[in-house]
Amino acid sequence: MTAPGFTAVLAAAISLWMVAADAVAQSATYRERYRPQIHFTPPVNWMNDPNGLVHYDGEYHLFYQYNPFGDRWGHMSWGHAVSPDLVHWEHLPVALVEEDGVMIFSGSAVVDWNNTSGFGDGARPPLVAIYTGHRPADHNQSQHIAYSTDRGRTWTKYAGNPVIDIGAEHFRDPKVFWYAPDERWIMVLALAEDRKVRIYGSPDLKQWTHLSDFGPAAATAGQWECPDLFELPLDGAPGETRWVLQVDLNPGGRVGGSGGQYFIGHFDGTRFTAENTDTRWLDWGADFYATMSWSDIPPEDGRRIWIAWMNNWQYAQDIPTAPWRSAQSLPRSVSLRRFDDGIRLLQQPVRELERLRGVRRVLGPRPIREGTTLLEGEGIAGTTLEIIAELEPGVAREVGLKLRTGPGEETLIGVDVPAGRVFVDRTRSGESGFHPAFAARHEGPLILENGRVRLHVFVDASSVEVFAGSGETVITERIFPAPGSDGVALYAEGGPARLVSLEVWPLRSIWPQP
Ligand code: FRU
Protein backbone atom coordinates (compact mmCIF):
# COMPACT_ATOMS: atom_id res chain seq x y z
CA MET A 1 0.00 0.00 0.00
CA THR A 2 1.39 3.40 -0.90
CA ALA A 3 1.07 6.39 1.45
CA PRO A 4 -1.42 8.99 0.22
CA GLY A 5 0.26 11.94 -1.49
CA PHE A 6 0.52 15.30 0.23
CA THR A 7 -2.03 16.79 -2.16
CA ALA A 8 -4.56 14.07 -1.37
CA VAL A 9 -4.12 14.60 2.38
CA LEU A 10 -4.45 18.35 1.93
CA ALA A 11 -7.59 17.92 -0.20
CA ALA A 12 -9.10 15.60 2.43
CA ALA A 13 -8.25 18.09 5.19
CA ILE A 14 -9.77 20.97 3.24
CA SER A 15 -12.98 19.08 2.51
CA LEU A 16 -13.27 18.03 6.18
CA TRP A 17 -12.81 21.64 7.16
CA MET A 18 -15.43 22.74 4.60
CA VAL A 19 -17.92 20.25 6.08
CA ALA A 20 -17.13 21.52 9.60
CA ALA A 21 -17.35 25.16 8.50
CA ASP A 22 -20.66 24.44 6.82
CA ALA A 23 -22.00 22.87 10.02
CA VAL A 24 -20.97 25.95 12.00
CA ALA A 25 -22.53 28.22 9.39
CA GLN A 26 -25.73 26.20 9.59
CA SER A 27 -25.81 26.97 13.31
CA ALA A 28 -26.40 30.66 12.60
CA THR A 29 -30.05 31.52 13.24
CA TYR A 30 -29.97 35.21 12.22
CA ARG A 31 -32.00 35.75 15.38
CA GLU A 32 -29.01 36.13 17.68
CA ARG A 33 -28.74 39.15 19.99
CA TYR A 34 -27.57 42.18 17.93
CA ARG A 35 -27.82 40.30 14.60
CA PRO A 36 -28.53 42.95 11.93
CA GLN A 37 -31.77 42.22 10.05
CA ILE A 38 -31.29 44.55 7.06
CA HIS A 39 -27.49 44.57 6.80
CA PHE A 40 -25.16 41.96 5.38
CA THR A 41 -23.32 39.81 7.90
CA PRO A 42 -21.51 36.50 7.44
CA PRO A 43 -23.29 33.59 9.19
CA VAL A 44 -20.28 33.07 11.46
CA ASN A 45 -16.78 34.44 12.04
CA TRP A 46 -14.88 37.63 11.42
CA MET A 47 -15.45 40.02 8.51
CA ASN A 48 -13.88 43.36 7.58
CA ASP A 49 -13.65 45.33 4.32
CA PRO A 50 -15.99 44.79 1.38
CA ASN A 51 -13.93 43.48 -1.56
CA GLY A 52 -14.34 42.65 -5.23
CA LEU A 53 -17.64 44.47 -5.70
CA VAL A 54 -18.73 43.71 -9.24
CA HIS A 55 -22.04 43.34 -11.06
CA TYR A 56 -22.30 40.60 -13.65
CA ASP A 57 -25.17 38.74 -15.30
CA GLY A 58 -27.86 40.11 -13.00
CA GLU A 59 -25.90 39.53 -9.80
CA TYR A 60 -24.17 41.90 -7.43
CA HIS A 61 -21.11 40.17 -6.00
CA LEU A 62 -19.95 41.03 -2.52
CA PHE A 63 -16.64 39.56 -1.45
CA TYR A 64 -15.28 40.49 1.93
CA GLN A 65 -12.23 40.19 4.15
CA TYR A 66 -12.97 37.03 6.08
CA ASN A 67 -11.37 34.79 8.68
CA PRO A 68 -12.79 31.29 8.03
CA PHE A 69 -11.38 30.09 11.35
CA GLY A 70 -12.49 32.57 13.99
CA ASP A 71 -14.27 35.70 15.10
CA ARG A 72 -11.20 37.94 15.18
CA TRP A 73 -8.94 39.16 12.37
CA GLY A 74 -6.65 36.48 10.87
CA HIS A 75 -6.15 34.00 7.99
CA MET A 76 -7.52 36.63 5.66
CA SER A 77 -9.48 35.19 2.77
CA TRP A 78 -12.31 36.43 0.55
CA GLY A 79 -15.76 35.44 1.78
CA HIS A 80 -18.45 35.66 -0.91
CA ALA A 81 -22.15 36.41 -1.36
CA VAL A 82 -24.37 37.37 -4.30
CA SER A 83 -27.56 39.38 -4.54
CA PRO A 84 -30.09 40.11 -7.29
CA ASP A 85 -31.10 43.42 -5.65
CA LEU A 86 -28.36 44.65 -3.23
CA VAL A 87 -30.69 43.80 -0.36
CA HIS A 88 -31.12 40.01 -0.14
CA TRP A 89 -27.87 38.02 -0.07
CA GLU A 90 -27.06 34.40 -0.75
CA HIS A 91 -23.94 33.11 0.97
CA LEU A 92 -21.45 31.28 -1.27
CA PRO A 93 -18.32 29.33 -0.35
CA VAL A 94 -15.09 31.21 0.41
CA ALA A 95 -13.79 32.39 -2.98
CA LEU A 96 -10.08 32.97 -2.35
CA VAL A 97 -8.25 31.30 0.51
CA GLU A 98 -4.99 32.05 2.26
CA GLU A 99 -2.41 29.71 0.71
CA ASP A 100 1.36 29.18 0.59
CA GLY A 101 1.96 31.78 3.29
CA VAL A 102 0.02 34.49 1.42
CA MET A 103 -3.09 36.06 2.91
CA ILE A 104 -5.74 37.53 0.60
CA PHE A 105 -6.03 41.20 1.55
CA SER A 106 -8.43 43.77 0.12
CA GLY A 107 -8.92 44.37 -3.58
CA SER A 108 -11.46 44.69 -6.34
CA ALA A 109 -12.96 42.77 -9.26
CA VAL A 110 -13.90 43.65 -12.84
CA VAL A 111 -15.65 42.07 -15.80
CA ASP A 112 -12.97 41.73 -18.50
CA TRP A 113 -15.48 42.26 -21.33
CA ASN A 114 -12.86 42.22 -24.10
CA ASN A 115 -10.92 39.31 -22.61
CA THR A 116 -7.81 41.50 -22.48
CA SER A 117 -6.37 39.08 -19.91
CA GLY A 118 -6.87 36.03 -22.11
CA PHE A 119 -8.45 34.22 -19.14
CA GLY A 120 -11.79 33.89 -20.96
CA ASP A 121 -13.02 30.55 -22.25
CA GLY A 122 -14.60 32.00 -25.38
CA ALA A 123 -18.13 31.66 -24.01
CA ARG A 124 -18.19 34.36 -21.37
CA PRO A 125 -15.98 37.25 -20.35
CA PRO A 126 -13.85 36.32 -17.35
CA LEU A 127 -14.31 37.99 -13.97
CA VAL A 128 -10.91 39.09 -12.73
CA ALA A 129 -10.12 39.81 -9.08
CA ILE A 130 -7.18 42.06 -8.24
CA TYR A 131 -6.05 41.82 -4.62
CA THR A 132 -3.12 42.33 -2.30
CA GLY A 133 -1.16 39.24 -1.32
CA HIS A 134 0.12 39.78 2.21
CA ARG A 135 3.03 37.63 3.37
CA PRO A 136 3.00 37.58 7.19
CA ALA A 137 6.50 36.07 7.27
CA ASP A 138 8.22 39.23 5.96
CA HIS A 139 5.25 41.66 5.72
CA ASN A 140 5.66 42.00 1.96
CA GLN A 141 2.56 43.26 0.18
CA SER A 142 2.25 42.67 -3.57
CA GLN A 143 -0.59 42.69 -6.07
CA HIS A 144 -2.12 39.49 -7.41
CA ILE A 145 -4.90 38.49 -9.78
CA ALA A 146 -7.31 35.56 -9.99
CA TYR A 147 -10.06 34.77 -12.48
CA SER A 148 -13.39 33.02 -12.82
CA THR A 149 -15.20 31.83 -15.94
CA ASP A 150 -18.24 30.46 -14.11
CA ARG A 151 -19.98 33.61 -12.85
CA GLY A 152 -17.68 33.93 -9.88
CA ARG A 153 -18.43 30.49 -8.45
CA THR A 154 -14.85 29.19 -8.63
CA TRP A 155 -11.60 31.12 -8.88
CA THR A 156 -8.12 30.33 -10.19
CA LYS A 157 -5.11 32.27 -8.98
CA TYR A 158 -2.93 33.43 -11.88
CA ALA A 159 0.26 31.37 -12.20
CA GLY A 160 2.29 34.54 -12.90
CA ASN A 161 1.46 36.20 -9.55
CA PRO A 162 2.42 38.67 -8.20
CA VAL A 163 1.70 41.11 -11.01
CA ILE A 164 3.16 44.07 -9.06
CA ASP A 165 5.82 43.66 -6.39
CA ILE A 166 7.92 46.67 -5.40
CA GLY A 167 9.27 44.96 -2.29
CA ALA A 168 7.12 47.19 -0.07
CA GLU A 169 5.44 46.45 3.26
CA HIS A 170 2.56 48.92 3.11
CA PHE A 171 1.36 48.72 -0.45
CA ARG A 172 -2.20 47.52 -0.77
CA ASP A 173 -5.89 47.52 -1.70
CA PRO A 174 -5.96 47.78 -5.53
CA LYS A 175 -9.17 49.12 -7.09
CA VAL A 176 -9.28 48.67 -10.85
CA PHE A 177 -11.51 50.14 -13.57
CA TRP A 178 -11.53 50.32 -17.38
CA TYR A 179 -10.60 53.79 -18.65
CA ALA A 180 -12.33 53.86 -22.02
CA PRO A 181 -10.64 56.98 -23.56
CA ASP A 182 -7.24 55.25 -23.42
CA GLU A 183 -8.59 51.69 -23.67
CA ARG A 184 -6.67 50.44 -20.71
CA TRP A 185 -7.11 49.40 -17.11
CA ILE A 186 -6.35 51.84 -14.31
CA MET A 187 -5.46 50.74 -10.79
CA VAL A 188 -5.43 52.94 -7.69
CA LEU A 189 -3.87 51.54 -4.52
CA ALA A 190 -2.42 52.83 -1.30
CA LEU A 191 1.17 53.39 -0.30
CA ALA A 192 -0.23 53.34 3.21
CA GLU A 193 2.67 54.69 5.29
CA ASP A 194 3.47 57.41 2.73
CA ARG A 195 -0.17 58.62 2.65
CA LYS A 196 -0.15 58.29 -1.11
CA VAL A 197 -2.44 56.81 -3.71
CA ARG A 198 -0.40 55.23 -6.49
CA ILE A 199 -1.86 54.95 -9.99
CA TYR A 200 -0.93 52.22 -12.49
CA GLY A 201 -2.09 51.42 -16.04
CA SER A 202 -2.33 48.11 -17.87
CA PRO A 203 -3.51 46.72 -21.23
CA ASP A 204 -4.26 43.22 -19.87
CA LEU A 205 -4.44 43.27 -16.02
CA LYS A 206 -1.07 41.44 -15.96
CA GLN A 207 1.52 44.03 -17.07
CA TRP A 208 1.30 47.22 -15.03
CA THR A 209 3.05 50.57 -15.52
CA HIS A 210 3.39 53.15 -12.74
CA LEU A 211 1.71 56.37 -13.94
CA SER A 212 1.60 58.82 -11.02
CA ASP A 213 1.11 59.35 -7.28
CA PHE A 214 -1.39 61.48 -5.40
CA GLY A 215 -0.79 62.73 -1.85
CA PRO A 216 -0.11 63.26 0.96
CA ALA A 217 -3.10 65.60 1.20
CA ALA A 218 -5.90 66.60 3.60
CA ALA A 219 -6.23 64.05 6.46
CA THR A 220 -2.94 62.20 6.96
CA ALA A 221 -2.88 61.22 10.65
CA GLY A 222 -3.09 57.51 9.84
CA GLN A 223 -2.20 55.01 7.16
CA TRP A 224 -4.01 55.49 3.87
CA GLU A 225 -5.98 52.44 2.75
CA CYS A 226 -8.62 51.25 0.29
CA PRO A 227 -8.78 54.04 -2.35
CA ASP A 228 -11.46 54.21 -5.04
CA LEU A 229 -11.61 56.51 -8.08
CA PHE A 230 -14.56 57.16 -10.37
CA GLU A 231 -16.27 59.81 -12.49
CA LEU A 232 -19.69 61.27 -11.68
CA PRO A 233 -21.95 63.73 -13.46
CA LEU A 234 -22.30 67.07 -11.70
CA ASP A 235 -25.98 67.51 -10.76
CA GLY A 236 -27.59 70.48 -12.42
CA ALA A 237 -24.68 71.03 -14.82
CA PRO A 238 -25.41 69.13 -18.05
CA GLY A 239 -22.35 67.52 -19.55
CA GLU A 240 -20.10 68.44 -16.65
CA THR A 241 -18.40 65.74 -14.60
CA ARG A 242 -15.88 65.45 -11.81
CA TRP A 243 -13.75 62.57 -10.54
CA VAL A 244 -14.05 61.44 -6.94
CA LEU A 245 -11.05 59.95 -5.17
CA GLN A 246 -12.08 58.18 -2.00
CA VAL A 247 -9.34 57.35 0.53
CA ASP A 248 -9.64 55.78 3.96
CA LEU A 249 -7.31 56.36 6.83
CA ASN A 250 -6.64 54.54 10.06
CA PRO A 251 -6.22 55.89 12.68
CA GLY A 252 -6.87 59.63 12.25
CA GLY A 253 -10.52 59.41 11.21
CA ARG A 254 -12.79 62.31 12.04
CA VAL A 255 -14.01 60.82 15.34
CA GLY A 256 -10.95 58.72 16.11
CA GLY A 257 -9.83 55.42 14.67
CA SER A 258 -10.95 54.59 11.15
CA GLY A 259 -12.52 57.09 8.76
CA GLY A 260 -12.96 57.90 5.10
CA GLN A 261 -12.33 61.12 3.17
CA TYR A 262 -12.83 62.16 -0.44
CA PHE A 263 -11.29 64.51 -2.95
CA ILE A 264 -13.11 66.04 -5.90
CA GLY A 265 -11.10 66.72 -9.00
CA HIS A 266 -9.97 65.64 -12.43
CA PHE A 267 -8.39 62.51 -13.88
CA ASP A 268 -6.70 62.68 -17.29
CA GLY A 269 -5.96 58.97 -17.65
CA THR A 270 -2.60 59.34 -15.91
CA ARG A 271 -2.90 61.72 -13.02
CA PHE A 272 -5.54 62.79 -10.48
CA THR A 273 -5.61 66.44 -9.44
CA ALA A 274 -7.83 67.64 -6.58
CA GLU A 275 -9.88 70.82 -6.57
CA ASN A 276 -10.16 70.80 -2.78
CA THR A 277 -7.37 70.92 -0.24
CA ASP A 278 -9.58 70.72 2.86
CA THR A 279 -10.61 67.42 4.43
CA ARG A 280 -14.01 66.16 3.30
CA TRP A 281 -15.36 63.33 5.42
CA LEU A 282 -17.49 60.68 3.81
CA ASP A 283 -19.39 59.95 6.96
CA TRP A 284 -19.43 61.76 10.29
CA GLY A 285 -20.01 58.67 12.42
CA ALA A 286 -17.55 56.15 13.76
CA ASP A 287 -18.50 53.11 11.72
CA PHE A 288 -18.08 53.58 7.98
CA TYR A 289 -14.74 52.36 6.68
CA ALA A 290 -13.01 50.85 3.65
CA THR A 291 -15.71 52.13 1.29
CA MET A 292 -15.81 50.53 -2.15
CA SER A 293 -18.04 51.09 -5.16
CA TRP A 294 -19.44 48.44 -7.49
CA SER A 295 -17.80 47.91 -10.82
CA ASP A 296 -19.80 47.20 -13.99
CA ILE A 297 -23.24 48.36 -12.91
CA PRO A 298 -25.04 48.38 -16.29
CA PRO A 299 -24.90 51.80 -18.01
CA GLU A 300 -28.70 51.83 -18.37
CA ASP A 301 -28.83 51.83 -14.55
CA GLY A 302 -26.05 54.39 -14.36
CA ARG A 303 -25.74 54.59 -10.59
CA ARG A 304 -22.50 54.61 -8.62
CA ILE A 305 -23.24 52.54 -5.53
CA TRP A 306 -20.95 51.89 -2.64
CA ILE A 307 -20.89 50.07 0.65
CA ALA A 308 -18.51 50.14 3.61
CA TRP A 309 -17.45 48.09 6.58
CA MET A 310 -19.71 49.19 9.45
CA ASN A 311 -17.08 49.04 12.16
CA ASN A 312 -13.95 50.81 13.41
CA TRP A 313 -10.51 49.30 14.03
CA GLN A 314 -10.50 51.03 17.45
CA TYR A 315 -12.89 48.44 18.86
CA ALA A 316 -13.75 46.21 15.91
CA GLN A 317 -12.51 43.00 17.50
CA ASP A 318 -14.29 43.64 20.80
CA ILE A 319 -17.86 44.38 19.71
CA PRO A 320 -20.16 42.04 21.64
CA THR A 321 -21.57 39.86 18.87
CA ALA A 322 -21.41 36.10 18.33
CA PRO A 323 -21.03 33.81 16.43
CA TRP A 324 -20.08 36.46 13.82
CA ARG A 325 -18.39 39.84 14.07
CA SER A 326 -18.97 42.93 11.87
CA ALA A 327 -21.54 44.03 9.32
CA GLN A 328 -21.55 45.93 6.03
CA SER A 329 -23.35 49.28 5.74
CA LEU A 330 -26.46 49.70 3.65
CA PRO A 331 -25.60 50.24 -0.02
CA ARG A 332 -25.70 53.93 -0.97
CA SER A 333 -25.87 55.64 -4.31
CA VAL A 334 -23.60 58.65 -4.60
CA SER A 335 -23.88 61.86 -6.61
CA LEU A 336 -22.29 65.31 -6.81
CA ARG A 337 -24.02 68.61 -6.29
CA ARG A 338 -22.76 72.16 -6.42
CA PHE A 339 -23.42 74.12 -3.21
CA ASP A 340 -22.54 77.76 -2.47
CA ASP A 341 -19.24 76.67 -0.93
CA GLY A 342 -18.30 74.20 -3.64
CA ILE A 343 -19.11 70.72 -4.89
CA ARG A 344 -20.14 68.11 -2.33
CA LEU A 345 -20.81 64.41 -2.42
CA LEU A 346 -24.35 63.29 -1.62
CA GLN A 347 -25.20 59.79 -0.44
CA GLN A 348 -28.64 58.18 -0.50
CA PRO A 349 -29.75 54.70 0.55
CA VAL A 350 -30.42 52.63 -2.59
CA ARG A 351 -34.10 52.60 -3.62
CA GLU A 352 -34.15 48.77 -3.55
CA LEU A 353 -34.34 49.02 0.25
CA GLU A 354 -37.96 50.15 -0.15
CA ARG A 355 -38.77 46.47 -0.83
CA LEU A 356 -38.31 45.79 2.86
CA ARG A 357 -40.99 48.24 3.96
CA GLY A 358 -43.96 46.98 5.93
CA VAL A 359 -47.06 49.04 6.75
CA ARG A 360 -46.34 52.77 6.92
CA ARG A 361 -47.38 54.94 9.87
CA VAL A 362 -47.64 58.68 9.26
CA LEU A 363 -47.83 61.58 11.68
CA GLY A 364 -48.92 64.92 10.26
CA PRO A 365 -47.93 68.44 11.34
CA ARG A 366 -48.01 69.04 15.10
CA PRO A 367 -46.04 70.75 17.85
CA ILE A 368 -43.19 68.88 19.52
CA ARG A 369 -43.41 69.98 23.13
CA GLU A 370 -40.33 70.42 25.28
CA GLY A 371 -39.18 67.10 26.70
CA THR A 372 -39.67 63.61 25.29
CA THR A 373 -42.85 62.34 23.59
CA LEU A 374 -42.93 58.56 23.21
CA LEU A 375 -44.77 57.44 20.08
CA GLU A 376 -45.89 54.06 21.35
CA GLY A 377 -49.47 55.32 21.52
CA GLU A 378 -49.27 56.10 17.80
CA GLY A 379 -48.24 52.50 17.09
CA ILE A 380 -44.67 53.56 16.40
CA ALA A 381 -41.97 51.33 17.91
CA GLY A 382 -39.50 48.74 16.72
CA THR A 383 -35.92 47.61 16.41
CA THR A 384 -35.69 47.50 12.60
CA LEU A 385 -37.20 50.66 11.13
CA GLU A 386 -36.95 53.22 8.37
CA ILE A 387 -37.92 56.75 9.42
CA ILE A 388 -38.26 59.94 7.41
CA ALA A 389 -38.74 62.94 9.66
CA GLU A 390 -39.15 66.56 8.68
CA LEU A 391 -38.61 68.91 11.61
CA GLU A 392 -38.87 72.63 12.18
CA PRO A 393 -36.69 73.54 15.16
CA GLY A 394 -38.41 76.92 15.66
CA VAL A 395 -37.27 78.28 19.04
CA ALA A 396 -35.90 74.94 20.31
CA ARG A 397 -32.19 74.67 21.02
CA GLU A 398 -32.24 70.99 20.19
CA VAL A 399 -34.78 68.79 18.45
CA GLY A 400 -34.81 65.24 17.20
CA LEU A 401 -35.62 61.59 17.64
CA LYS A 402 -34.88 59.12 20.38
CA LEU A 403 -34.57 55.57 19.11
CA ARG A 404 -34.17 52.16 20.67
CA THR A 405 -35.41 53.57 23.97
CA GLY A 406 -35.93 51.30 26.95
CA PRO A 407 -34.96 51.13 30.61
CA GLY A 408 -31.83 53.30 30.89
CA GLU A 409 -31.26 53.26 27.12
CA GLU A 410 -31.75 55.69 24.24
CA THR A 411 -29.94 56.68 21.06
CA LEU A 412 -30.40 60.30 20.04
CA ILE A 413 -30.56 61.59 16.49
CA GLY A 414 -30.57 65.29 17.17
CA VAL A 415 -30.20 68.72 15.68
CA ASP A 416 -28.10 71.19 17.66
CA VAL A 417 -29.70 74.34 16.30
CA PRO A 418 -27.25 77.10 17.41
CA ALA A 419 -24.26 75.01 16.35
CA GLY A 420 -25.80 74.04 13.00
CA ARG A 421 -25.00 70.38 13.62
CA VAL A 422 -26.77 67.07 13.32
CA PHE A 423 -25.58 64.36 15.70
CA VAL A 424 -25.96 60.81 16.92
CA ASP A 425 -25.50 60.40 20.66
CA ARG A 426 -24.78 56.81 21.65
CA THR A 427 -23.55 57.52 25.17
CA ARG A 428 -26.60 55.76 26.63
CA SER A 429 -27.30 53.47 23.68
CA GLY A 430 -26.75 50.17 25.50
CA GLU A 431 -23.69 47.96 25.90
CA SER A 432 -20.59 50.12 25.47
CA GLY A 433 -18.08 49.01 28.11
CA PHE A 434 -16.02 46.97 25.63
CA HIS A 435 -14.03 50.08 24.63
CA PRO A 436 -13.55 53.49 26.31
CA ALA A 437 -14.02 55.40 23.02
CA PHE A 438 -17.35 53.80 22.12
CA ALA A 439 -19.82 55.79 24.23
CA ALA A 440 -19.74 59.16 22.46
CA ARG A 441 -21.67 61.78 20.52
CA HIS A 442 -20.66 62.32 16.89
CA GLU A 443 -21.82 65.25 14.80
CA GLY A 444 -21.65 66.70 11.33
CA PRO A 445 -22.62 69.94 9.57
CA LEU A 446 -26.24 70.73 8.88
CA ILE A 447 -27.83 73.34 6.67
CA LEU A 448 -31.45 74.15 7.50
CA GLU A 449 -33.54 74.67 4.37
CA ASN A 450 -36.40 77.12 4.92
CA GLY A 451 -35.99 76.55 8.66
CA ARG A 452 -36.52 72.81 8.22
CA VAL A 453 -34.44 69.68 8.37
CA ARG A 454 -35.04 66.28 6.81
CA LEU A 455 -33.66 63.19 8.52
CA HIS A 456 -33.79 59.81 6.76
CA VAL A 457 -32.91 57.16 9.32
CA PHE A 458 -32.39 53.39 9.25
CA VAL A 459 -32.45 51.63 12.59
CA ASP A 460 -31.37 48.02 12.92
CA ALA A 461 -30.63 45.56 15.70
CA SER A 462 -27.18 47.08 16.28
CA SER A 463 -26.84 50.20 14.12
CA VAL A 464 -28.25 53.52 13.02
CA GLU A 465 -27.57 55.32 9.73
CA VAL A 466 -28.71 58.93 9.39
CA PHE A 467 -28.93 60.69 6.01
CA ALA A 468 -29.46 64.39 6.72
CA GLY A 469 -30.75 66.94 4.22
CA SER A 470 -30.21 65.59 0.71
CA GLY A 471 -27.54 63.20 1.97
CA GLU A 472 -24.74 65.75 2.28
CA THR A 473 -24.16 64.68 5.89
CA VAL A 474 -24.36 61.02 6.81
CA ILE A 475 -23.72 59.49 10.23
CA THR A 476 -23.24 55.75 10.63
CA GLU A 477 -22.95 54.22 14.09
CA ARG A 478 -23.06 50.81 15.72
CA ILE A 479 -25.16 50.56 18.91
CA PHE A 480 -25.84 47.60 21.19
CA PRO A 481 -29.18 48.17 22.96
CA ALA A 482 -31.18 45.47 24.71
CA PRO A 483 -33.47 43.71 22.21
CA GLY A 484 -36.46 44.95 24.23
CA SER A 485 -35.45 48.61 23.84
CA ASP A 486 -37.72 49.37 20.92
CA GLY A 487 -39.21 52.78 21.77
CA VAL A 488 -39.29 55.72 19.37
CA ALA A 489 -39.78 59.28 20.63
CA LEU A 490 -39.70 62.88 19.49
CA TYR A 491 -37.93 65.35 21.74
CA ALA A 492 -37.17 69.06 22.02
CA GLU A 493 -35.01 71.05 24.41
CA GLY A 494 -34.86 74.78 25.20
CA GLY A 495 -38.34 75.39 23.78
CA PRO A 496 -40.97 73.68 21.62
CA ALA A 497 -40.38 72.69 18.01
CA ARG A 498 -42.65 71.50 15.21
CA LEU A 499 -43.08 68.24 13.40
CA VAL A 500 -43.78 68.80 9.72
CA SER A 501 -44.15 65.08 9.01
CA LEU A 502 -43.03 61.69 10.20
CA GLU A 503 -43.15 58.48 8.19
CA VAL A 504 -42.16 55.19 9.80
CA TRP A 505 -41.93 51.75 8.24
CA PRO A 506 -41.12 48.51 10.04
CA LEU A 507 -38.59 46.73 7.81
CA ARG A 508 -38.72 43.03 6.97
CA SER A 509 -35.64 40.95 7.71
CA ILE A 510 -33.43 40.10 4.72
CA TRP A 511 -32.75 36.67 6.24
CA PRO A 512 -34.88 33.56 5.90
CA GLN A 513 -37.60 33.49 8.55
CA PRO A 514 -37.91 30.52 10.89
C1 FRU B 1 -8.51 47.97 5.89
C2 FRU B 1 -7.40 46.93 5.78
C3 FRU B 1 -6.81 46.94 4.39
C4 FRU B 1 -6.25 45.56 4.27
C5 FRU B 1 -7.26 44.74 5.02
C6 FRU B 1 -6.69 43.56 5.75
O1 FRU B 1 -9.44 47.72 6.88
O2 FRU B 1 -6.42 47.18 6.76
O3 FRU B 1 -5.85 47.95 4.17
O4 FRU B 1 -6.11 45.14 2.95
O5 FRU B 1 -7.88 45.60 5.95
O6 FRU B 1 -7.68 42.76 6.30
Boltz pocket constraint, residues with backbone or C-beta under 6 A from the ligand:
constraints:
  - pocket:
      binder: B
      contacts: [[A, 48], [A, 49], [A, 65], [A, 76], [A, 104], [A, 105], [A, 106], [A, 132], [A, 172], [A, 173], [A, 224], [A, 225], [A, 226], [A, 290]]
      max_distance: 6.0
